[in-house]
Amino acid sequence: MKKWTIILAIAIVLSIGFVGGASLDKWWPDKNQNQGQLTEVRREVLKEENAVISVVDEVSPAVVTVSFFGGLNEQDIGSGFVISSAEGLIITNRHVVSDQTVEYRIITFDNTELVAEKIYRDPVNDMAIIKVTPPVNGLKTIRLGDSNNLKAGQTVIAIGTALGEFRTTVTTGVISGLGRGIDAGSPYAGMTERLDNVIQTDAAINPGNSGGPLLNSSGEVIGVNVAVSQAGQNISFAIPINVVKEAIKNFVATGKFSRPYFGVRFQMLSEKMAAANSVPQGAYVVEIMPNSPAAKAFLLPGDIIEQIDGIGLTETVGLTELINRKKVGEEVKLNVYRSGKETTVKVVLEEI
């Protein structure tokens, strides 16, 4: 009897074990699957980190620091990046090199100092081209990307001289918005100007980063860092690289920034904003500059410019970019929404 009691007890224990095991599997049936998902997440994080590291390694040698020398004072004031090694051409912001009474120098990734021989300042956009004599070992250049197909949430990388002190500072973030309008300037230069259709990002950008590249995960420049919001955190802005590319093309062809002048201050209406106000998407005219081409064509504040030569204005293809594609003296046809009606206006662009 005792023998059978022992056997029965063992059977019960084994039975509980099997039931317990089944019960555990019922409550945690995907423990192996969860482990696999966690491993996959780690792989994705590592993949993203490696992509950023790869971009930084590739691009950093082409990012420079802009310094000025006035009297006995020397200060790093901004950033830039090389677009032509053979000709020694460097892109930065105009507000970084706005003072024409001081000497500017360029400090490369390996701390080589180059004198800014000539500076070409764009009268329309906050950008400038600095010409230097390349060192014997040459200059590294950066590939220019395409800013027309950017998406909110896209990963971006910024490199520059943060706070005019920390050279080759790397920050990452995402594109937070497109088609923004801002007042940009420099605490060093004491000036501001209006910029429209810029890229908003949450990548940390500080004074001193101005003029440096905003990059995609392929290491291509998609914007030129230009400003940071003083009213909020993690709100920074960059000029779309396609605007810069048009300016470079103009410069290469003419040797100067011979820019078409339109003469309006405007705000881009997003599709959502336009729908909320029951108006078409486009450029809302805020102000007309006196004696400008826009004034001569009788454009009015409150007009909404929907198209230029048949191309619709959107958050990613703005008024500034389309005007910059035109030539001085060229006539453009505008489709305009005015007081609830559609009209056509022709404007002859002048040189600024």
C-alpha positions in Angstrom: 0.0 0.0 0.0 2.8 2.3 0.9 4.4 1.5 -2.4 1.3 2.5 -4.3 0.9 5.7 -2.3 4.4 6.8 -3.3 3.8 6.0 -7.0 0.5 8.0 -6.9 2.3 10.9 -5.3 4.9 10.9 -8.0 2.2 10.8 -10.7 0.4 13.8 -9.2 3.6 15.8 -9.0 4.4 15.0 -12.6 0.9 15.9 -13.6 1.1 19.2 -11.9 4.4 19.9 -13.6 2.9 19.3 -17.0 -0.2 21.3 -16.2 1.9 24.0 -14.7 4.1 24.1 -17.7 1.1 24.4 -20.0 -0.2 27.1 -17.7 3.0 29.0 -17.9 3.0 28.7 -21.6 -0.5 30.0 -21.6 0.5 33.2 -19.7 3.9 33.7 -21.4 3.5 31.9 -24.8 5.7 34.4 -26.7 8.7 34.7 -24.4 11.0 33.6 -27.1 9.2 35.9 -29.6 9.6 38.9 -27.2 13.3 38.1 -26.9 13.6 38.0 -30.7 11.8 41.4 -31.0 14.1 42.9 -28.4 17.1 41.6 -30.3 15.7 43.1 -33.5 15.1 46.5 -31.8 18.7 46.4 -30.7 19.9 45.7 -34.2 17.9 48.6 -35.6 19.3 51.0 -32.9 22.8 49.8 -33.7 22.2 50.1 -37.4 21.0 53.7 -36.9 24.0 54.5 -34.7 26.4 53.1 -37.3 24.7 55.1 -40.0 25.2 58.4 -38.0 28.8 57.4 -37.2 29.5 56.7 -40.9 28.0 60.1 -42.0 30.1 61.9 -39.4 33.3 60.2 -40.4 32.6 61.0 -44.1 31.4 64.6 -43.7 33.3 66.1 -40.8 36.5 66.8 -42.8 34.5 69.0 -45.1 32.9 71.1 -42.3 34.8 74.3 -41.4 34.8 76.9 -38.7 34.5 80.6 -39.6 36.5 83.0 -37.3 36.9 86.7 -37.4 39.9 88.8 -36.6 39.3 92.4 -35.6 42.2 94.3 -33.9 43.5 91.9 -31.2 40.2 90.0 -31.0 39.8 86.5 -32.4 36.6 84.6 -32.2 34.9 81.6 -33.8 31.5 82.9 -34.9 30.1 80.3 -37.3 30.4 77.2 -39.5 30.5 76.4 -43.1 31.1 73.5 -45.6 33.2 73.1 -48.7 31.4 72.7 -52.0 34.4 73.0 -54.4 37.9 71.7 -53.5 39.6 73.0 -56.7 38.2 76.5 -56.4 38.2 76.7 -52.6 34.5 77.6 -52.3 32.8 77.4 -48.9 29.1 77.9 -48.1 28.0 79.8 -44.9 25.3 82.2 -43.8 25.5 85.8 -44.9 24.8 87.0 -41.3 28.0 85.1 -40.2 30.2 87.2 -42.4 28.1 90.4 -42.5 30.8 92.7 -41.0 32.9 93.9 -43.9 35.5 95.7 -41.7 37.1 92.6 -40.2 39.2 89.8 -41.6 37.7 86.3 -41.7 39.6 83.1 -41.5 38.6 79.5 -42.1 39.7 76.7 -39.8 39.5 73.3 -41.4 38.9 70.0 -39.7 42.7 69.4 -39.2 43.1 73.0 -37.7 44.6 74.5 -40.9 43.9 78.2 -41.0 43.0 79.8 -44.4 42.4 83.4 -45.1 39.0 84.4 -46.7 40.2 86.0 -49.8 36.8 87.0 -51.2 33.3 86.8 -49.8 30.2 86.9 -52.0 27.1 87.7 -50.1 23.6 86.8 -51.4 21.3 89.9 -51.2 18.2 87.7 -51.0 18.9 84.6 -49.0 20.9 84.4 -45.8 23.9 82.7 -47.5 27.4 83.6 -48.6 30.2 82.0 -50.6 33.7 82.3 -49.2 36.7 81.8 -51.5 40.0 80.5 -50.1 43.2 79.2 -51.5 43.0 75.4 -50.9 45.9 73.9 -48.9 48.4 71.6 -50.6 46.5 68.5 -49.5 43.3 69.9 -50.8 39.8 70.2 -49.2 37.2 67.6 -48.6 33.8 68.4 -50.2 30.2 67.4 -49.3 27.6 66.0 -51.6 24.5 68.2 -52.0 21.2 66.4 -51.7 17.6 67.2 -52.7 15.3 69.2 -50.3 12.2 68.9 -52.4 11.3 65.4 -51.2 11.8 65.8 -47.5 9.3 64.3 -45.0 8.5 65.2 -41.4 10.0 62.7 -39.1 13.0 62.1 -41.4 16.3 61.6 -39.5 18.8 64.5 -39.8 22.3 65.2 -38.5 23.9 68.7 -37.8 27.6 69.4 -37.6 29.1 72.7 -36.6 30.9 74.9 -34.1 28.4 75.1 -31.3 28.4 78.3 -29.3 31.4 79.5 -31.2 33.5 77.3 -29.0 33.0 73.6 -29.6 34.2 72.7 -33.1 32.8 69.7 -35.1 29.9 69.3 -32.7 27.5 66.6 -33.8 23.8 66.5 -33.0 20.9 64.4 -34.4 17.2 64.8 -34.6 14.3 64.7 -37.1 12.6 67.1 -39.5 9.9 68.6 -37.4 8.2 70.7 -40.1 8.5 72.2 -43.5 7.7 75.5 -45.2 8.2 77.6 -42.0 8.8 81.3 -42.0 11.2 82.9 -39.4 13.2 85.9 -38.5 16.8 84.8 -38.6 20.0 86.6 -37.4 23.2 86.4 -35.4 23.9 87.5 -31.8 27.4 88.3 -33.0 26.3 90.5 -36.0 23.3 92.1 -34.3 21.1 91.7 -37.4 18.0 89.9 -38.4 16.1 89.2 -41.7 13.0 87.3 -42.8 13.4 83.8 -44.3 10.5 81.8 -45.7 10.1 78.1 -46.6 12.8 76.9 -44.2 13.2 73.4 -42.6 12.3 73.0 -38.9 14.3 70.4 -37.0 14.7 69.4 -33.3 18.4 68.7 -33.8 20.3 70.9 -31.3 21.6 73.9 -33.1 23.2 76.8 -31.2 24.8 80.2 -32.1 28.0 79.2 -33.9 26.3 76.4 -35.8 25.0 78.9 -38.3 26.3 78.1 -41.8 27.0 74.4 -41.1 25.3 71.5 -42.9 22.1 69.7 -42.0 22.5 66.2 -43.4 20.3 63.2 -44.2 21.3 59.7 -43.2 23.1 59.2 -46.6 25.5 62.0 -45.8 24.0 64.5 -48.2 23.4 68.2 -47.3 19.7 68.9 -47.3 19.9 72.3 -45.6 22.1 75.1 -44.2 21.6 75.6 -40.5 20.6 79.2 -40.0 18.7 79.9 -36.8 17.4 78.6 -33.5 14.2 79.7 -31.7 14.8 81.8 -28.6 11.2 81.2 -27.4 11.3 77.4 -27.3 13.6 74.3 -26.9 14.6 71.9 -29.7 13.3 74.3 -32.4 15.9 75.1 -35.1 15.8 76.0 -38.7 17.8 75.5 -42.0 17.6 76.9 -45.5 16.6 74.1 -48.0 19.7 73.1 -50.0 17.8 73.4 -53.3 17.5 77.2 -52.7 21.3 77.2 -52.1 21.9 75.1 -55.2 20.0 77.6 -57.4 22.1 80.4 -55.9 25.3 78.5 -56.6 24.3 77.8 -60.2 23.7 81.6 -60.6 27.0 82.4 -59.0 29.0 79.9 -61.2 27.3 81.4 -64.3 27.8 85.1 -63.5 30.5 85.3 -60.9 28.1 87.1 -58.6 24.7 86.8 -57.0 22.7 88.4 -59.8 19.3 87.7 -58.3 15.8 88.3 -59.5 13.8 90.6 -57.3 10.1 90.2 -56.7 9.4 92.5 -53.7 6.8 90.9 -51.4 6.8 89.7 -47.8 4.7 86.6 -47.5 3.7 83.6 -45.5 3.3 80.1 -47.0 -0.1 78.6 -46.3 0.0 74.8 -45.6 -2.7 72.6 -47.1 -4.2 72.2 -43.6 -4.1 76.0 -42.9 -5.7 76.8 -46.3 -8.5 74.2 -45.8 -9.2 75.6 -42.3 -9.7 79.1 -43.8 -11.5 77.9 -47.0 -8.8 79.4 -49.2 -6.4 77.9 -51.7 -2.9 76.8 -50.7 -0.1 79.1 -51.7 1.9 82.2 -50.6 -0.2 84.7 -48.6 1.1 88.2 -49.4 1.7 90.2 -46.1 3.4 93.2 -47.5 4.4 94.8 -50.9 7.7 96.6 -51.1 7.4 100.1 -52.5 8.4 100.5 -56.2 9.0 96.7 -56.5 8.1 94.5 -59.4 5.2 93.2 -57.3 4.0 96.8 -56.7 4.3 97.7 -60.4 2.1 94.6 -61.2 -0.5 95.8 -58.7 -0.3 92.8 -56.4 -2.1 93.6 -53.1 -1.6 92.5 -49.4 -4.1 89.7 -48.8 -3.5 88.1 -52.2 -2.7 84.4 -52.3 -0.3 83.4 -55.0 -1.2 79.9 -56.0 1.0 79.2 -59.0 4.0 80.7 -60.8 4.1 79.8 -64.5 1.8 76.8 -63.9 3.8 75.4 -60.9 1.8 75.2 -57.7 3.2 76.6 -54.5 3.3 74.1 -51.6 5.0 73.7 -48.3 8.0 72.1 -50.0 8.1 74.2 -53.2 7.7 77.8 -52.0 7.7 81.2 -53.6 11.3 82.0 -52.9 12.6 78.9 -54.6 10.5 79.4 -57.7 11.5 83.0 -58.0 15.2 82.1 -57.6 14.9 79.7 -60.6 14.0 82.7 -62.8 16.3 85.3 -64.4 16.5 89.0 -64.1 14.2 90.6 -66.7 12.1 87.5 -67.1 8.3 87.8 -67.1 6.4 85.4 -64.9 2.7 84.6 -64.8 1.1 84.4 -61.4 -2.2 82.7 -60.6 -3.7 84.7 -57.8 -6.6 84.3 -55.4 -8.0 87.7 -54.5 -11.2 88.4 -52.5 -12.8 85.1 -53.4 -11.9 85.2 -57.1 -9.2 83.8 -59.3 -7.1 86.2 -61.4 -3.8 86.3 -63.4 -1.0 88.7 -62.8 2.2 89.2 -64.9 5.3 90.4 -63.2 8.7 91.4 -64.7 11.5 90.5 -62.3 14.2 93.0 -61.7 17.7 92.8 -60.3 18.0 93.5 -56.6 
